[in-house]
Amino acid sequence: MTPGSSAGPAFSPTSWPISCATTTCSRWSTSKVATAAPPFTLGIEEEYLLVDKETRAVTDKAPESLFEECEKRLKGRVAHEFLSSQIEVNTSVCTDITQARAELTELRTTVADVADGYGLAPIAASTHPFSLWESQHHTDRARYNEIARDIQAPAHRLMICGMHVHVGLGDDDELRIDLLNQISYFLPHLLALSTSSPFWRGQDTGLKSYRLSIFDELPRTGLPNQFQSFSEYQRHVQVLIDAGLIEDATKLWWDVRPSGRFPTLEMRIADVCPLMEDALAIAALFTCILRMLYRLKLQNQRWRIYSPMLLEENRWRAQRYGLDEGLVDFGKGAVIPFGLLLDEITGLIAEDAEALGCTAQITHLKTIRERGTGAHRQLAAHAEALAAGATPDAALAAVVDRLILETTQVPEA
């Protein structure tokens, strides 16, 4: 296919996207050519719940001295979150996945070490198996006080955690909007690989990511709008600011958004992963997809934009089933097993993974598919405990034990 041509490339059904297995591939359309290569740096933010190691319940309030000690050791890479029982960590701007891996290892082990001194432990799960939000308190800071006052009951239920991944795209704001419009197609895939919130208030919800059910009660969440330009995006944000509804773009809590503070796209749809290697694989996947979309732009191509109705259906399927029941291939109008979709995507980004030095992390995605996500392992731990004769409460405690172990274990280099 020559740059700027309207006809799609001829691809083999066995070697290219499932719905592009014809001489005219409906996923592509023309796009303007970018002029400067983005750095594709990355940064990872993770939120943890702090649990009492004896009761396994979420603590009602973590001591301020715990945060102070973490800050002393991590120097600006740790912060309070909405609930006083939560803690957020963030890597610095990482040039590659190797640096991100080293920093995330340090962040997790440091928080675990400090928390242990208070009889607490962090769990990297997007919901707690049995603790109740009614026993929690939000952090007494201006931003969080305002959220609690403005949003009311939905905010009080926010005993949830997520993982955010920033990818640096340089100073080209138009590129950020162009890739924002295209990346929405892949958000359900990222969610499905990350799911870690099957339980809520001691019940199996039947969803692999119940976190989204809670978070979607807030305004300005879900899939982002489509914008024709960065200035159009700015105009939309300014309307909300001028009306006194938000202070700035950080109050847009979409599944992915242009960062209001950094020259990045920030992926926010993912559950936080108990296993660090899973988190790194998902961060690498997001980065590689953005690089792949940028490569298409250089060839006057872009990923087809699908309607919110279709994208929302896949988002729901990922939330409900995770990896188990597949997602819709819109070109075929059929549900395709997740394994086939993952093979398709990893094939598309193979050269990007090699260029970014994250081939091992992309390969690890197949391990997630075969072994299951954090949600699968929590459900398995619960079932195993019940089968061994544990009481319902003890079985839920066993799930927490599993989460503590996975969150704090140091992976081999």
N, C-alpha and C positions, 0 to 999 in steps of 0.2 A: 504494500500500500504506500503510495507516495504522499508526502505531507500536504494536507489541505484537500485531498480528494474526498469525495462523498461516499464512494463505495467502501464497504468493509472488506477486510482481508479474508482469504479463504483459509480456514483452519481445520485440522483434523479433529473429529469428535473425541479422540482418545488423548489429544495432547493440548487442548485449549478449553476455555470455559464451556460448560455444558450447554448453555443457551446460545453460544456463538458457533455451533457446529454446522454452519451453513456458509455459503459464499458471501452472504451479507450479514455481518454481525451487528445486531441492533444495539449493542451496548456503547458504541462509539459515536462521537460527533466531533466536529471541529472545534478548536480552541486556539486562543492567541498563544504565541510562543513566549516563554519566559526568557529573561536575559541574563540573570545571575543565579548561580547555583546556590541553593540553601545549604546551611551547615549540617542540618539534620542532627543537631545535638539533642539530648533528651534529659529530662528530669522526672523523677518519680516521687509522688506523694502517697503515703499510706496512712490510714487511720486505724487505730486499734482500740478495743475496749479493754479496760483494766479490770481483771477479775480477782476475787479473793481466793487464794489457793486452798483454803480449807473448805469453804462453802461452795466454791466454783461460781458463785453469783457475781454479777457486776457490782463493784463497789459503789456505794452511794455518792462518794466524793473522794477523789484522790487528793492526798496532801499536796499543798503548794510546794513544799520542800522537795517532793519527787520531781516536779517540773523544773525546779531550780537546779537540782543536781543533774538532770538530763541536759539542761541548757549549758551548764558549766562544762560538761564533757563533749557535747555535740555542737556547741557554738553556732547558734542560729539555724540549726537544722531540725528543730523540734518546736512544737507549739501546742497551745491549748486548742481544743475543739469545742463544738457547741455544748456538749455535756461535760461536766466536771470529771466524769469517769472515763473520758476519752483522751487520747493523745495522738497528735499528728506528727509524722516525721517526713522530711523531704530531703532528697539528695541535692547536691549542688548541680550546676549545669554540667552535664557529663558529655565528654566528647565521643564516648562509645559505650557499648553495653558492658565491657569489662570494668570500666570505672564505675558504672551504675551498680554492678554486682558487688564490687568491693564496698561501696558506700552503703548500700542497702544491708549488707551483712553487718557492718558496723552499727548502723542505726537500730536494727532489730536486737542485736546482742546487747547493746548498751541499755536500751529501754528495759529489756528483760532483766539485766543485772541490777539496775537501779530499783526497778519495781520489786524485785525479790527481797530487797532490804525492808520493804514495807509489808511483806506477806502477800504481795500481789503479783500478777503475771499478765502480760499482754496477750490478747488473742487477735489474730488477723482473720476475722470472720465478719461478714456484713450484718449479721444479726446474732444475738445471743440465744442459745437454745431454750432458756426458760426464764430469764430475769424479766421483770416488769418495768415498763417505762415510768409507771406512776411513782416508783421509788427513786427516780433520778432527779437531778437538779442541773439546770443549765449554768454554764460558766458566767460569772458575774463580770461581764465586760460590755462596753457600750454596744459593740456590734451585735453580740448575742442577745443582750437585753432588748435591743430594737427588734430583732427577728422574733423573739418570743412574744413581744407586745403586738407586733404587726400581724403575725400569722396565727397566733393563738393555738388551739388544740392540735392542729397538724404538726406544729413545731415541737410540742411537748412529747410527741411520739417518736422523735428522731433519734432513737437508740439504734442507729445504723452506722455502718462504716463503708467507705469506698476506697478505690485506688484511682488516682489521677495521673495521667502521663502527659507531660509537655514535650512537644517536638519543635525545635527551633527552625524557623523558616526564613530567617533574615529579616530585612526591613521592607520587603515587598508585601504590603498589606493586601493588594489585589490578589496575590497568590494565596494568601491565607483564606480569603473568601472563596476563591475558586476551588481550593481543596476542601474547604468546609462543605461546600455544596455536594461534592462527590463522595466524601468519606462516609456520609450517612448510610450509604448502602452496606458498609461493612460493620457498622456498630453492633447489630445483632450477633454477628459472628464473634466479636470481641466479648460481648456479654456472655454468650453461651460457654466460652472457654473459661470464664472467670467465676462462675456462679458459686456462692458460698453461704447462702442464706435460706436454707430450707425450713428452719424452725422459727416459730414466733410464739412467745408466751407458753412454751412447753408443748406446742402442737406442731405436728408435721403439716405444713401448709399445703403440700402438694405442688408447690412451686419451687424451682431450683434457686430463684432469686426473688425472695419475698421483699427484699430491701426496696426494689423499685416500686412496689405497691405502697410503701410508706412514703418514699421520696416524691412520687408523682402527685401526692396530695398538695405539694407546695406549688405556688405559681412559678411560671417561667421555667418549667422543667420539660423533659422529653426531648424529642428530636428538634434540631434547630430549624429555623426558617431558611428558605432559599433567598439569596440576595444577588442582585445583578452586579453589585460593586461594593467596595468598602465604604464609599460615601453613602450608599443606600443603607447599609448596616448602621453606620453612625447616625443617620437621620432617625432610624427607628429607635435606637437607644436614647437619642436626645429627647424624643417625645416623652419617654417615660421619666427621664430626668427632669425635664421642664415641668411635668405634671406633678412632681414631688413624690413619685412612686418609688424610685430607686435613686441612690446616690451616684452610682456608676455601674459599669458593665459587669462588675464582679457579682452583682445580684441577678445575673442571668445564669441559671443553674441547668443549662441544657446538657444533653448527653455528650456533646462536644461543642467547644466555643473558641473563638479567638480570645486569647488571654487579654485581660485589660491591663496587665502589668508587664508582660513580657512579649517579645515578638514570636509567639508560639501559637500552635493549635493545641488545645488542652482536651484530651479524651477523658470523660468523666463517667461513662456508662458502666464501667467495670466494677464488679464486686472486688473487695480486697481478698487476696489469695492467701490461705494459710501457709502454703509452701512457697518459699521465696523464688525457687526456680520457675514455678508457674507464673508468678508475677513478672519476672524478667522476660519470659517467652512472650507474654501478651504485650508488654511494652515494646519488645523488638518487632512484633507483628505490626503494631500500629505504626511504628517508625518506617518499616519497610513498605507498607501499603502507601504511605504518603510519598515515599520516594518513587514508587512505581507510578503513581498518579502524576508526579512531576515529570517523569520520563515521557509519559504519554503527551503531556503538554508540549514538550520539546518537539514532538512529532506531529503537532497540530491535531491531537486527539484528546479525548477525555472520556471518563466513565459516564455512561448514560445516567441521567437524572430520573429517578422514579418518583411516583407520587407518594405523599405522606401516608395515604391509605395503605399502600402496599408495604412500605417500610415499617409502618406500625404493626402490621401483621407478623412480620418476622421478628420484630422487637418483642412482641407478646410471646411468640413461640420460644424464643430464647429464654425469656423470663420464666415461662411455665415449664418447659422441658429441658432446658440446657442443651446438652449434646444429644439427647436421647431420641428425638423424633424428627430431626432434620429441619431445614428451612425451605422456604419457597424459592425456586428458581423462576424469576419473573418472565424470563424469555420462554421457558417451556410451560409455564403455568402449572407446575407440579412441585410437590414436596420432594426434595432430594436429601438422601442421608447425609448427615453432617460430615462423615468421613470423606465422602466424595467432594463435598464443597471445600473442605480443608485441603485436600490434595490439589484441587484446582487453584486455590489461592496461593499455596506454597510454591506451586509451579510458576505462577505469575511473578512472584517476588524473589525467585531464586537468585537472580543476579544482584538484586538489591541487598539481600542478606549477605552475599559474599562481599559486596562493596562496603557494607557497614560493619563487617566483622561479627555478625551475629548468626551465622549458619547453625551453630549448636543450639541456640535458643529456638530458632524456627523448627529445627528437627525435634526439639522437645515438645512441640505442640502435638505431635503424634502420640507421645507418651500421655499427655493429658487426655487425648481422645480415647486411648485404649484403657487407661487406668481410671479415668473419671476426674471430676473436679472436686473442690472442697465440699460441695454439697453432697456429692455421691459418698464421699468418705464419712461425712457426718451421719448420713442416713445408715450407712453400713455399721458404724460404731454403735449406733443406737440399737439397731436390730440384733447385733451380736450380743450386746449386753442383756437385752431382753431374753434372747434365746438361752443365755447362760443362767437365767433365773433372777436377774436384777429387777428391783422394783422400778416402776416408771420414773421416779425421781432419780434413782441411782443410774438408770440408763442415760438420762439426760446429763448427769454429772460426768459420765464416761465420755460423752461427746465433748464436753469442755476439756477433759483431760487430753483427749486426742488433739484438740485445737491448740492447747498450750504446748504440747510436744512438737507439733508441726511448725508453729510460729517461731519457736525459740531454737529449733535445731539448726546447727551450722552446716550448710551443705559442703561437700568436698569441692576443693578448688578445681 
